[in-house]
Amino acid sequence: MRRFRFLALTPLLALGLAGCVVGPDFHRPAAPATTAYLPPSEAQAAATPAGGPVAISGDAPLRWWAAYGSPALDALVDRAIANNRSLAASNATLARSRAELAAVRGSALPQVDVNARVEHQEVNLAGFGFRPVSLPGLSSNPNFDLYTVGGGVSYDLDLFGGRRRRIEQAGAEAEAQLRQTQAAHLAIAGQVVIQTITVAAIRSQIAAAEALILEDQHNVELIDQRRRGGEGTVVQVLNARSQLVADQALLPPLHQSLSEAQHLLATLVGVAPAAFEAPDLDLDVLRLPANIPVSLPSAFVRRRPDILQAEANLHAATAAIGVATARLYPDITLGASLSQAAPTGGNVFKDAFRGYDVFAGLTAPVFHGGTLKAQRKAAIEDARAADALYQDTVLSAFGQVADLLQALAHDQQTVEAQSQALTVTASSLDLSRRSFAAGNSGVLEILDAERIHQRSLSGLVDARTRQYLDSARLFVATAGGWTGTPGD
């Protein structure tokens, strides 16, 4: 009777312990106490009107690239999100992680299986020590058919929450993959925008070089006219032509750079270069965003995908401690099975051929050579590493935003300085040509003025390019468009 009472009380005791979950509970890291990305002196400089289009508040729109005012750019980003191969791989990996989570959750439910079997057996009596006998109608090795159907159910009580911690871990891993996929989408959108700006910048450089070549041709014609009028020399004409040829040599490398940039853009949008027609864009067609909303640090860490991925990894590592800890404790499995076995198919479902069992099984670790404790210690160290990586990800992200805020401030100052320089050099070049036409200066003064003007023009294109590129990088760095909500 005591044995039966113990068996009856065992499931009740197990159910009472089933609410126990070992291991540390995960607590989301606190938001940073800092309210700024830059030291006060640098922040004040970046916030001045010359500091660039930055607003330290608010959230960027989901389709942040529309701020550049180019439908062609919008279409390229949409194509990339729909067709980029690396994004397709990331999406498939996300779907796999969600399927794995569903599989782990399914293990928490009772496991039910059914079986059916038909067999023909011959019994070797001699193998059991019986001597063969020869009797009419009796075979020394009888054979028979056996039809069996049945099923069983088992359920792990999960006394100390190891399976629940594993579900928690799998959920955190699926969220980490979600955040990685979001980061991939954000990165691809940023790469398309940056590459489109690069293409536009190279086209602007080509336009500047072609304008310079036209000026060179004008100089050659002007100097040659003076030579024919007896006021110039052949040497002056040759000098002007040599400058023309030198500037014409600038175009092939620029066209090569343009082709490479367009080919990379084709790869980003998921098509072969031969099937891609790059849009005709230059910097003048694009619009510099009026402002780039930058959220406060406390909100920033709740929306940037790579930070959220690091947080999910920390959550998974914390849950893994509970998984490893639960292995140190006993576990109980409850189950039952039912079988019907008969020598003929017509009798297989009759009560006379029924058999069943109900069981409760206990498994407890006794000696594993320190393996289980070592696995728990390893899980604890993994969690410490994940915490350090999370903190490093946050600091790196803050540093990236700080760099770009300063870069935009300096970019604006550089653009203004280059614009002023271009105005001055254009006036100087015009005066040099007038002076040469009046016979008050030589051809070298024109060529020198042209060189200075060309450098100013190139410098302005470069400064504007950096300004556009840094604005796109800031959109990406501040996780433009992402809200940090699971399932986005």
Buried (B, 14 or more C-beta within 10 A) or exposed (E): EEEEEEEEEBEEEBEEBBEEBBBEEBEEBEBBEEEBBBEEEBBEBBBEEEBBBBEBEEBBEEEBBBBBBBEBBBEBBBBBBEEBEBBEEBBEBBEEBBEBBEEBBEEBEEBEEEEEEEEEEEBEBEEEEEEEEEEEEEEBEEEEEBBBBBBBBBBBBBBBBBBBBBBBBBBBBBBBBBBBBBBBBBBBBBBBBBBBBBBBBBBBBBBBBBEBBEBBBBBBEBBBEBBEEEEBEEEBBEBBBEBBEEBBEBBEEBEEBBBBBBBBBBBBBBBEBEEBEBBEBBBEBBEBBEBBBBBBBEBBBBBBBBBBBBBBBBBBBBBBBBBBBBBBBEBBBBBBBBBBBBEEEEEBEEEEBBEEEEEBEEEEEEEEEEEBBEBBEEBBEBBEEBBEBBBEBBEEBBEBBBBBBBBBBBBBBBBEEBBEBBEEBBEBBEEBBEBBEEEEBBBEBBBEBBBBBBBBBBBBBBBBBBBBBBBBBBBBBBBBBBEBEEEB
